């Protein structure tokens, strides 16, 4: 028996198929823990491949786990609607950070459109607009756009993307790692570029601020990390994680970097290798090999958490010994974020986010839902 196609809506059908594919291929590029009055890990903010910036309540996610079922059995079924939603960028949103703390904090994001946007966190969280009407309900108080470069005969280049950002609230600065192989220092008050850091030969993947020494560290597709002086804009140190030059064609870019709390130790992810550097002595103290490319790292005191193109959260000591490996939901993870309480979030392919306790147990796993 054939179905009745009298009222068939071809456009609606096509849109539904595209929506399903978008959900399946959505990627979480960055997770960050939101400020809270009591310091508890209650809120995660997420930057996704659809350009959205969303916030999720972790207690709410945990409460929605079906009774009698372990989290591992329902992780693919638990689609969670966000508490807050912003149309952040035209194209993927790659990074999200907080500038300042508590109620005065700015929520910053950057993306493929070459913009850095900033919203007041308090205004965002206290909005009474229904979630299905959110997106542009909170206007950014900061909107920075990368400059285009002039070529022959006055032709303008595309606006270079921003792949990562770092902040220096005391200095009133935001740093960006751009697709034109430069890093930029933006003055928050004037919304103008204060300094351009030139020296890499290919686009930048990552950036961290070393505020105690008024420096920044960048990682690039050219396979090096560089330390820059923020006063002069000059590169003062080039770090090459790959000592064997014959491996240059095999080992890829410096995809991720992180500093410890003392800002004396630097970890660099380059291809399947993770190198740990003592910055005062400029020495590499250990090199760790992984089975897959490393895509994000963060220090946890004197230990290192790393995620990459496999469903594992790896924990290493500073000498390169593997301490633990925890199975994660994303088949490929692009972000690991550590809350001061020790709770960890891992985000990646499929729009999946894993929340792991300080004891290594899974608190909840959810799939980000778009609007």
Number of C-alpha atoms within 10 A of each C-alpha: 3 4 5 7 7 6 6 9 9 9 8 10 11 10 11 12 10 12 13 11 11 16 16 14 14 22 27 31 25 28 29 24 24 23 20 13 8 7 12 14 20 16 18 21 23 29 29 30 24 20 21 24 28 23 23 22 18 18 13 13 19 15 10 13 19 12 8 6 9 13 18 13 10 15 18 14 11 20 18 17 20 21 18 21 27 22 17 28 24 15 16 23 33 29 26 27 24 23 24 16 15 15 14 12 19 23 24 25 29 31 29 21 20 25 24 29 21 24 22 20 21 15 15 20 14 9 14 10 13 11 16 12 10 17 18 11 17 18 15 17 11 18 16 17 18 20 14 14 13 11 9 6 6 8 10 12 12 14 18 23 26 30 23 28 27 24 25 20 15 9 11 15 21 22 24 29 29 28 22 21 20 20 29 21 24 21 17 21 9 10 14 13 18 17 16 17 20 15 14 22 14 18 22 31 25 27 28 23 24 24 15 10 10 13 18 24 25 29 29 27 20 18 23 23 28 19 21 24 17 20 10 11 18 16 18 11 14 16 20 18 23 20 9 9 10 9 10 13 8 10 18 20 23 28 25 29 25 24 21 17 12 9 16 15 21 19 25 28 30 28 23 18 20 25 22 25 21 15 16 9 8 14 12 17 13 16 20 17 15 17 11 14 21 26 25 24 27 23 22 17 11 12 17 22 21 27 29 27 19 19 19 20 23 18 22 20 19 21 14 18 13 14 12 13 16 13 14 24 26 25 17 24 32 25 25 26 23 20 19 13 11 15 20 24 25 30 34 29 23 21 26 27 28 23 25 21 16 15 8 16 11 20 21 24 30 26 25 25 15 20 14
